[in-house]
Amino acid sequence: MSDINIADLMRQSAKDASDFALQEYSIELNGSLESVALVSALVQKLNTASLDDQQLFTLSYMFGAYLGEVYIRELQGAWLYEEETEDEPPQTFLVNGEYKIAFPSKVYHALVGSDSQELDEYFCELLAAHKEMQ
């Protein structure tokens, strides 16, 4: 998958997240920093017990893409798709300098409850750390 294709795919996935939030929960995600807290709250609201693996993956990817696109607007960066290897499944990261951020994975762990850190708290910590380095 080329860089152009992955960037387009992530932008479309972020739009899908916005559409989903509006249609299913009447929550408007406008791409602002403030909307990150809305995503965090929405992810907590989702009843993941009724979701299968494909649905969890889809939601993780959409909301991970959304968070990444907000990050890109604030601090720049680019999407990176890494093909499957013998040890790892395919993964999508946001890369900014030496930072390699797995937003879809972070959302997945928030959805299944294996990460206690709120998404908006994580996002704010990333912004603060990256702004200090600039």
N, C-alpha and C positions, 0 to 999 in steps of 0.2 A: 504494500500500500504506500503510495507516494505521500510526501509531506502535504502537497496540495489537497489530495483526497482526504487525508485524515483531518486536516483543518476544516474542510467543508463539512465532513461528517460530524465533527464535534460542534460546529456552529448550528447545524441542523438539529442535532441531539439536544442542544441547549434550548432551541426554539420548541422542540417537542416537550421539554420539561416545563417551559412556560405555558404551553397550550394545555398540558395535563393539569397543572396546578389551577389554572383558570377554570377549565371544564369540570374537574372533579371536586375542587375545594373552594372555588371562587376567590382564589388568591392570585393577585397580579404580581408577577415577577418581571421587573422592569430593567434588570441588568445593573442595578445600583448596588453599592456596598450594603445598604440597608436591607436589600432583598435577601442577602445571605442568611440573616436571622429567620426570615420567612421559610427558606428552604430547610433550615435546621429544624424548625418547629413542624413543618410538614412531614419530614422524614420520621420524626418521632410519633406523629399521628397515625402513620400508615400501619394497618394491621397486616404484618408480614406473615402471620401464622397461616393465612389463607392464600399466600402466594407460592407459586412453584419456582424452581431455580431459574427458569427463563425470565419470568416476570421480575424476580429480584435482580437479575443481571441487567435487564432493560432499564429498570428504575435507577439502578446504580450508575449506569452509563449516562442516562439522560441528566440526572442531577449532578453527577461528577463533571459532565461537560458544561453544565450551567455554571457551576462554581469556577471552573477553569476559565470560562469566557469572561466572567467578572474579574478574575485575577488578571487576565491578559489586558483588559481595559485599564486596570489600575497600574500594573507594573511591567507589562509586556510579557513575552515568553512565546513559546511555540509548542504545538502538540507533537508528540513522538509516539509512533506505534512500533512496538517491538514484537517481532514474529515469535511464534511458539518455539521453544527449545526443548531439549530432552528433559530438562529439570523444571521448566516454567511454562505456564500457559501464555498465550498472547496477552500483552498488556498495553495500555495507553497511559502515557505520562504527559504532564506539562513540564517543559524544561525552560528554566530561566537561569542562565549562567551555570553555576555549579549545582543548582537545585534541580531535583527531579521529583516531581510531585505526582502521586497516584491518586488524583481526586476520585475517579470511579471506584477504586478499591476502598478509599476512606468512607465513601457513601455506603458501599456494600456492608462494611463492618458496622456502621451506624445502624443500618436497617436490621441486621441480624442480632444486634445487641452485643457484639464482641468487642466494642470500643466504647468506653464510657465518656470520652471527650466529645462535647457538643461540636457539631460541624462549624457553627459560627465562631466558637472559641478557637478552634484549630485554624480557621481562616484568618482571624485577627492576629494570631501568633505568627502565622506565615507572613502576613503583610508587614508587621512590625519588624521581624527579623530581616526581611528582604530590603525594607526601606533603610535600615541601619547600614546595610552593606553598600548602598548606593552613594 
